[in-house]
Amino acid sequence: MASDWSKFSAATQMVHGGTLRSQFGETSEAMYLTQGFVYDSAEAAEARFKGEEDGFIYSRYANPTNEMFEQRMCLLEGAEAARSTASGMAAVASALLCQVRAGDHVVAARALFGSCRWIVETLMPQYGVETTLIDGTDPTAWEQAVRKNTKVLFFESPTNPTLEVVDIQHVVGVARSVGAKVVIDNVFATPIYQKPMELGVDIVVYSTTKHIDGQGRCLGGVVLASEEWIDENLHDYYRHTGPAMSPFNAWVMLKGLETLPLRVKSQTATASKAADFLAERSEVKRVIYPGRPDHPQANVIPKQMKGGSTLVCLELKGGKKEAFAFSNALKVVKISNNLGDAKSLITHPATTTHKNLTPEARAELGISDGTLRLSIGLEDEADLLNDLDAALSATR
Ligand SMILES: *Cc1c(COP(=O)(O)O)cnc(C)c1O
């Protein structure tokens, strides 16, 4: 049995929490690459299917490696229960779809990761769920959007790619007033810097593809909530629709958690230096970084975030030409649409992650042709700042 690590701090929990040791007493967590499990007798199989006996049945339902990862995530998040999924999108889709019915209403902040926005804007209405997209940073917009049949309030904070911040406690208050549940996509904040459940959020989802793997290897996701909510909403949905994470990927994520606090701290320290460095440069129109006094929601951040971000949003003077010249001139920083990796990565949202939005919809989100998203990795700080410096000079 896993020991109770709940009284320890996160760094300790991420090394030891949730470990299930086999009869061999291995130090590192075992990887259980198995589809199914065998039973000692037909009676034992019957008892397990009836739920009278504890144990695993089939890896679409649960697996020991996945369970170790889920338990470690529960410790980090302060959640009662979790389900690991094949990707971040499988987590988001499961968390939203398992709890709504035709005729329900969902309110979401429009600054969503592209695929999340598609689920809200396009998929849910196909099944008779009405949805309203709002400016999540405007507190009154939440109050005005909710109705009697509002079932779920959904948002990201900080947002992708402009790192704007939604007042979590305010959204929780609005949800309570109509009996709706709050779902947060906490990827950008990471579980190190933001604990949504302490602020009253009901369901937290992650793409573990990002900081939790942290080395760009596997896709994954996780949904965390109360035991009651999982039992009543997600349990059957998860078993029968099959978004389960591969045990191999669960093992990678489990090992990723061991170094998550160290990596996020180091990446944030460098990102904060990079943000200040970029903000002083004449080629840069504006920098958005949680922790800088000029952040648009600087007053909300201390209420809900314990640290800054491993990401920096910058807008170059000019537009696409300058943004491309800058990206192409970078040597250490690689061009990619991913984030949270050990490798520093730069993204031009207008032509990649947000290319499906109209120019007007991009403008609403604060994305211009000069906007770039920089994900800081684990490289040496001086090497990175020199790389940014040289690439900025190349845009002139
Ligand atoms: C990457 C990401 C997702 C989707 O995760 P995948 O693992 O790519 O499916 C969802 N939300 C946010 C905020 C993300 O950054």
The ligand as a Gaussian input file, in Angstrom:
#p B3LYP/6-31G(d) Opt

LIG

0 1
 C       -1.511000      21.631000     -24.893000
 C       -2.728000      22.118000     -24.222000
 C       -3.916000      21.392000     -24.275000
 C       -4.048000      20.102000     -25.063000
 O       -3.202000      19.126000     -24.614000
 P       -2.676000      17.886000     -25.528000
 O       -1.879000      17.099000     -24.575000
 O       -1.905000      18.488000     -26.638000
 O       -3.900000      17.182000     -26.002000
 C       -5.019000      21.897000     -23.622000
 N       -4.954000      23.065000     -22.944000
 C       -3.827000      23.797000     -22.876000
 C       -3.818000      25.067000     -22.116000
 C       -2.671000      23.360000     -23.507000
 O       -1.561000      24.085000     -23.446000

